[in-house]
């Protein structure tokens, strides 16, 4: 499989840890020269990184330029000076800068968006802005309503900052907290996990800033009534963004997802861009877009005339 190149974009707004300018990392997969007029931007989930999309990018790169970001605080992107800025607004501003750069590089380029979980929330924020909106939008197991129980599950491990004696121990840990991804071979788990890890002083650590958990921990630490009210207010704002989207939208859902319910998916099919929903049995939160059937659904939607 061809390997992507690592690139960086200077972004404004929140400063990097330690002060000064900040860079967002992104991965670009080799593509044919004629494919550069179509770019697929891929954005990962809350604690993940851009290399999650290796398999999908390999499948798409024959006809599309594929760019996958490391969102702020993850992978090779700079950590933030203010941990409370680890929020969708910051990420959407960073991605907006990337979309503007892509359009400046190739005038008339068609840009599509694939966003898993948090990457889908960022996608909604971007797609609701006419000046930034992608041609087509894929939301992977996420919508305006996020289940409280899923937030509790994620909050139980996010930001714990464990370290491991061996790489395999770290891979096993990541697989244990990612059971919702569905069945994967040992080789697939390793491929999904290895970019998530970095070795320091003989131990293996997760490749993100543990402080990305702070906004969620602050929310969960508040009085439960107040926290649930804040979540409901956030949902109302997200529905406003979703209803403003004009791009054709595909909604992917793990049939056993604890984050995106069938009821929310049904609402998303009736309002806003009226997303077409495809569900994958045996998968929870969230489909990894590694399995052949998942890749085929994405490819067919993006490459449709």
C-alpha positions as CSV (number, residue, x, y, z in Angstrom):
1,X,0.0,0.0,0.0
2,X,1.3,3.4,-0.9
3,X,2.3,5.6,2.0
4,X,1.0,9.2,2.4
5,X,3.1,12.3,2.9
6,X,2.9,14.4,6.0
7,X,2.3,18.1,5.5
8,X,1.6,21.1,7.8
9,X,-0.6,24.2,7.6
10,X,-0.1,27.2,9.8
11,X,-3.4,28.1,11.4
12,X,-4.6,31.2,13.3
13,X,-6.6,31.6,16.6
14,X,-5.6,29.6,19.6
15,X,-1.9,29.4,20.3
16,X,0.2,26.3,20.5
17,X,1.3,24.9,23.8
18,X,4.2,27.1,25.0
19,X,2.9,30.1,23.0
20,X,3.5,31.2,19.5
21,X,2.1,30.0,16.1
22,X,0.4,26.7,15.6
23,X,0.5,24.1,12.9
24,X,-2.1,21.5,11.9
25,X,-0.8,18.3,10.4
26,X,-2.4,16.5,7.5
27,X,-1.7,13.5,5.4
28,X,-1.9,13.4,1.7
29,X,-2.1,10.2,-0.4
30,X,-0.5,10.0,-3.8
31,X,-2.9,10.4,-6.7
32,X,-2.9,10.6,-10.4
33,X,-2.4,14.2,-11.8
34,X,-6.0,14.2,-13.2
35,X,-7.4,13.3,-9.8
36,X,-6.3,16.6,-8.2
37,X,-9.5,18.3,-9.3
38,X,-11.4,16.2,-6.8
39,X,-10.3,16.2,-3.1
40,X,-11.7,14.1,-0.3
41,X,-11.1,15.6,3.1
42,X,-11.2,13.0,5.9
43,X,-11.6,13.9,9.6
44,X,-11.3,11.5,12.4
45,X,-13.0,10.9,15.8
46,X,-12.4,12.4,19.2
47,X,-9.2,10.6,20.2
48,X,-8.0,9.3,16.9
49,X,-5.8,10.7,14.0
50,X,-5.6,11.0,10.3
51,X,-4.1,7.6,9.5
52,X,-7.4,6.0,10.5
53,X,-8.3,6.5,6.8
54,X,-5.4,4.6,5.2
55,X,-7.6,1.8,3.7
56,X,-10.2,4.2,2.5
57,X,-7.6,6.6,1.0
58,X,-5.9,3.8,-0.8
59,X,-9.3,2.9,-2.4
60,X,-10.1,6.4,-3.4
61,X,-6.7,7.7,-4.5
62,X,-7.0,6.3,-8.0
63,X,-9.6,9.0,-8.8
64,X,-9.3,11.5,-6.0
65,X,-6.8,13.4,-4.0
66,X,-7.2,12.3,-0.4
67,X,-6.3,14.5,2.6
68,X,-6.7,13.4,6.2
69,X,-6.0,15.7,9.0
70,X,-4.6,15.3,12.5
71,X,-7.0,17.5,14.4
72,X,-5.4,19.9,17.0
73,X,-3.8,18.0,19.9
74,X,-3.7,14.7,18.0
75,X,-1.0,13.0,16.1
76,X,1.5,15.4,14.6
77,X,-0.6,18.6,15.1
78,X,0.4,21.0,17.8
79,X,-1.1,20.9,21.2
80,X,-3.2,23.9,22.4
81,X,-2.1,26.4,25.0
82,X,-5.7,26.6,26.3
83,X,-7.1,23.0,26.8
84,X,-10.7,24.4,27.0
85,X,-10.2,25.4,23.3
86,X,-10.4,21.7,22.3
87,X,-13.9,22.2,20.9
88,X,-15.6,22.0,17.6
89,X,-15.4,25.8,17.0
90,X,-11.6,25.7,17.0
91,X,-11.4,22.6,14.8
92,X,-13.9,24.0,12.3
93,X,-11.8,27.2,12.0
94,X,-8.7,25.1,11.4
95,X,-10.4,23.0,8.7
96,X,-11.9,26.1,7.1
97,X,-8.3,27.3,6.6
98,X,-7.4,24.0,5.0
99,X,-10.4,24.1,2.6
100,X,-9.4,27.6,1.6
101,X,-5.9,26.5,0.9
102,X,-7.1,23.6,-1.2
103,X,-9.3,25.8,-3.3
104,X,-6.5,28.3,-3.8
105,X,-4.1,25.6,-4.9
106,X,-6.6,24.2,-7.5
107,X,-9.3,26.7,-8.6
108,X,-12.6,25.0,-9.3
109,X,-11.6,21.9,-7.2
110,X,-14.5,19.8,-6.0
111,X,-14.2,19.0,-2.3
112,X,-16.0,16.2,-0.5
113,X,-16.0,15.5,3.3
114,X,-15.8,12.3,5.2
115,X,-16.2,12.8,9.0
116,X,-16.2,10.1,11.6
117,X,-17.9,11.0,14.9
118,X,-16.2,14.3,16.0
119,X,-15.1,14.7,12.4
120,X,-18.7,14.6,11.3
121,X,-19.6,17.3,13.9
122,X,-16.8,19.5,12.4
123,X,-18.2,18.7,9.0
124,X,-21.7,19.9,9.9
125,X,-20.2,23.2,11.2
126,X,-18.2,23.6,7.9
127,X,-21.0,22.4,5.6
128,X,-23.5,24.9,7.1
129,X,-21.3,27.8,5.8
130,X,-21.9,28.4,2.0
131,X,-18.4,29.7,1.4
132,X,-16.9,26.5,2.8
133,X,-19.5,23.9,2.1
134,X,-18.3,20.7,0.5
135,X,-19.8,19.2,-2.6
136,X,-20.9,16.1,-0.8
137,X,-20.9,15.2,2.9
138,X,-20.5,11.9,4.7
139,X,-21.3,11.7,8.4
140,X,-20.0,8.5,10.0
141,X,-22.1,7.5,13.0
142,X,-22.8,11.0,14.3
143,X,-25.7,13.5,14.3
144,X,-27.0,16.4,16.2
145,X,-28.1,14.2,19.2
146,X,-25.4,12.5,21.1
147,X,-26.5,10.0,23.7
148,X,-25.6,10.9,27.4
149,X,-24.6,7.2,28.0
150,X,-22.1,7.4,25.1
151,X,-20.5,10.5,26.6
152,X,-20.1,8.7,29.9
153,X,-18.5,5.8,28.2
154,X,-16.0,8.0,26.3
155,X,-15.3,10.1,29.4
156,X,-14.3,7.0,31.3
157,X,-11.1,6.5,29.3
158,X,-10.4,9.8,27.4
159,X,-7.4,11.6,28.8
160,X,-6.3,8.8,31.1
161,X,-2.8,8.9,29.5
162,X,-1.8,5.3,30.1
163,X,1.6,3.9,29.1
164,X,2.6,0.4,28.1
165,X,5.6,-1.8,28.3
166,X,5.2,-3.1,24.7
167,X,3.6,-2.0,21.5
168,X,1.4,-5.0,21.6
169,X,0.1,-4.2,25.1
170,X,-0.9,-0.8,23.7
171,X,-2.6,-2.3,20.7
172,X,-4.5,-4.7,22.9
173,X,-5.6,-1.7,25.1
174,X,-6.8,0.3,22.2
175,X,-8.7,-2.7,20.8
176,X,-10.4,-3.2,24.3
177,X,-11.8,0.4,24.4
178,X,-12.7,0.3,20.7
179,X,-15.0,-2.8,20.6
180,X,-17.7,-0.7,19.0
181,X,-15.5,-0.7,15.8
182,X,-16.7,-4.2,15.1
183,X,-14.8,-7.3,14.1
184,X,-11.2,-6.7,12.8
185,X,-8.3,-9.0,12.2
186,X,-5.2,-8.8,14.3
187,X,-3.4,-7.1,11.4
188,X,-6.2,-4.5,11.0
189,X,-6.1,-3.7,14.8
190,X,-2.4,-3.2,14.5
191,X,-2.8,-0.9,11.5
192,X,-5.4,1.1,13.2
193,X,-3.4,1.3,16.5
194,X,0.2,1.8,15.4
195,X,-0.2,5.5,14.3
196,X,-2.0,6.2,17.6
197,X,1.2,5.4,19.6
198,X,4.6,6.9,20.2
199,X,7.6,5.4,22.0
200,X,9.3,7.5,24.7
201,X,12.0,6.2,27.1
202,X,11.2,2.6,26.4
203,X,7.4,2.8,26.9
204,X,4.5,3.3,24.6
205,X,2.1,6.3,24.9
206,X,-1.0,7.5,23.2
207,X,-0.3,10.0,20.4
208,X,-2.5,12.8,21.7
209,X,-2.6,15.5,24.3
210,X,-4.4,14.1,27.4
211,X,-5.9,17.6,27.9
212,X,-8.3,17.0,24.9
213,X,-10.5,15.4,27.6
214,X,-10.8,18.6,29.7
215,X,-14.0,20.1,28.0
216,X,-15.8,16.8,28.4
217,X,-14.6,16.3,31.9
218,X,-15.8,19.8,32.9
219,X,-19.2,19.0,31.4
220,X,-19.4,15.6,33.2
221,X,-18.2,17.0,36.5
222,X,-21.0,19.6,36.7
223,X,-24.4,18.9,38.3
224,X,-26.1,16.2,36.1
225,X,-29.2,18.4,35.6
226,X,-27.0,21.3,34.4
227,X,-24.9,19.0,32.3
228,X,-27.9,17.5,30.5
229,X,-29.3,20.9,29.9
230,X,-26.0,22.0,28.3
231,X,-26.1,18.9,26.1
232,X,-29.7,19.7,25.0
233,X,-28.6,23.3,24.2
234,X,-25.7,21.9,22.2
235,X,-28.1,19.6,20.3
236,X,-30.4,22.5,19.4
237,X,-27.4,24.4,17.9
238,X,-26.3,21.3,16.0
239,X,-29.7,20.8,14.5
240,X,-29.5,24.4,13.4
241,X,-26.3,23.6,11.6
242,X,-27.7,20.4,10.1
243,X,-30.8,22.0,8.8
244,X,-28.6,24.6,7.0
245,X,-26.7,22.0,5.0
246,X,-27.4,21.9,1.3
247,X,-24.9,19.3,0.2
248,X,-26.1,15.8,-0.6
249,X,-25.4,13.9,2.6
250,X,-24.8,10.2,3.4
251,X,-25.2,9.0,7.0
252,X,-23.4,5.9,8.0
253,X,-24.4,4.1,11.2
254,X,-23.2,1.2,13.2
255,X,-26.4,-0.8,13.8
256,X,-25.3,-1.3,17.5
257,X,-24.1,2.3,17.9
258,X,-24.6,3.8,21.4
259,X,-24.0,7.3,20.2
260,X,-26.3,7.6,17.1
261,X,-29.8,6.2,17.7
262,X,-32.1,4.9,15.0
263,X,-34.6,7.7,16.0
264,X,-32.0,10.4,15.4
265,X,-31.0,8.8,12.1
266,X,-34.6,8.8,11.0
267,X,-35.0,12.5,11.9
268,X,-31.9,13.2,9.8
269,X,-33.5,11.5,6.8
270,X,-36.5,13.8,7.1
271,X,-35.0,17.2,7.7
272,X,-32.1,19.4,6.5
273,X,-30.2,17.7,3.7
274,X,-32.4,14.5,4.2
275,X,-29.4,12.2,4.6
276,X,-29.5,8.8,3.1
277,X,-28.7,6.3,5.8
278,X,-26.7,3.1,5.5
279,X,-26.4,0.8,8.5
280,X,-23.8,-1.8,9.2
281,X,-24.7,-4.9,11.2
282,X,-22.3,-6.1,13.9
283,X,-20.8,-2.6,14.3
284,X,-21.3,-0.1,17.1
285,X,-19.6,3.3,17.3
286,X,-18.1,3.7,14.8
287,X,-17.5,2.0,11.5
288,X,-13.8,2.2,10.7
289,X,-14.2,2.3,6.9
290,X,-11.8,-0.6,6.7
291,X,-14.2,-3.4,5.7
292,X,-14.8,-3.8,2.0
293,X,-18.5,-3.1,2.2
294,X,-18.0,0.1,4.2
295,X,-15.4,1.3,1.7
296,X,-17.6,0.5,-1.2
297,X,-20.6,2.5,0.2
298,X,-18.3,5.6,0.6
299,X,-16.7,5.2,-2.8
300,X,-19.9,4.8,-4.6
301,X,-21.5,7.9,-3.0
302,X,-18.4,10.1,-3.7
303,X,-17.9,8.9,-7.2
304,X,-21.5,9.0,-8.3
305,X,-22.1,11.2,-11.3
